[in-house]
């Protein structure tokens, strides 16, 4: 366009006409482009809303495989949602029998050999999130939503949604949502190179009008359920000697707690949590008291990265489902103010 | 009275209790430290009879784990609603289940033949620890585990992650 303007310096009338023409064309075409991108983004957000709702409300039974690194696991899941509250039973199909029951607002873990269920104390479940659209918009500061087309999973048609990180401080996600309901039939966690580091995929799923309660009863019959323990010992930290000078963009601190660890009951562990509304990063701080550090340097646990270091005779561990660079960055930004109240 | 409890305890050990009785007995155990000690002794006796005793016993191990479990923090509910997006579900108590789970997983791998028994939260973690060369490492590992569990507990509150946190909870077994 500019080349044309320079090579036709005298054609004033024609030029202004062409400029006007081009400008008009741009005005028509640009919004189309923007609208198309917007539409994809908005559609992806609507799918995410449906997904969160489906996860809570649907009745289904299915089998999925879970791949993490070199490990492959298969699990059976039964989920009932709706008015009577969510109930979910997951049981491993390979290896030793492991079961997780989510019922009556508590999580119960059943592991081999041990026939006791751990009943957790009841918690208030938040009502269905009404301000979800607004919060998904906040998530957009750190991630980009995109529709990636269609695929067939477990014999069902799905739409693929990409949640792509806007920078290299976080991982990406890919979700395959069933067309009719929004149920996640496959999900993948992608590292900074775009490689899938963790995957879950249903091989078979059946939606049901109602779930027979017997299906939601663990096969590892617990001898008993322990009464909920009244917990004490943790407290919100108002004043701490620890601070993180700089955070990766998008992350904010959402919690700072202090709890007593069994191994060092003399010294409480401080736990600080950061999130960008999707990824979670924890910082743990514990007095070493001359004992051997738990972790120094980088480590990988499943899809999580961890980084440990020792500051002022304290073990510092940063862990999260984020790239190594992110935990490293936070680890390097941790500051200890000597003399500050740590109690 | 005391003998009746004794009978109940041994029935509980052999999984011969009625469900209602079991619950009562466990509730009792949870309240009564002496009873828990007794429960532990019963298991020790049983292990001794089955020739299942390691060279060294660490009697305080269960106590330490139990302390840790009691102190394990639920997510801070007061701060959550304001700071986290609404698709985060508050899950007080999740840490309890999860940390027990992973602590057990860690333990089982370091002492594969030790059996885990029901009882109080203290007794749930096996009262006997094998002091092998790996013992020190396993303590470190279980501490690291407790960090991971505490971390995962927060990650699990995010509804966008779906069932993954639960899978991660039990999926670790094959890796540890």
Interface residues (C-beta under 8 A of the other chain):
Chain A: X48 X51 X52 X55 X56 X66 X68 X69 X71 X73 X75 X77 X88 X90 X92 X95 X96 X98 X99 X100 X102 X106 X107 X108 X109 X111 X113 X114 X115 X116 X118 X120 X121 X122 X123 X124 X125 X126 X129 X130 X131 X132 X135 X138 X139 X173 X184 X187 X198 X200 X223 X224 X225 X226 X227 X228 X229 X231 X232 X233 X234 X236 X252 X254 X255 X257 X259 X260 X261 X262 X263 X265 X271 X273 X275 X277 X278 X280 X282 X284 X292 X294 X295 X301 X302 X303 X304 X317 X319 X320 X321
Chain B: X12 X15 X17 X19 X22 X23 X25 X26 X27 X30 X64 X65 X66 X67 X68 X69 X70 X71 X72 X73 X74 X75 X76 X77 X78 X79 X80 X81 X83 X84 X85 X86 X87 X88 X89 X90 X91 X92 X93 X94 X96 X97 X98 X100 X101 X104 X105 X108 X115 X116 X117 X118 X119 X120 X121 X124 X139 X140 X142 X143 X144 X146 X147 X148 X150 X151 X154 X155 X158 X159 X160 X162 X163 X164 X166 X167 X168 X169 X170 X171 X172 X173 X174 X175
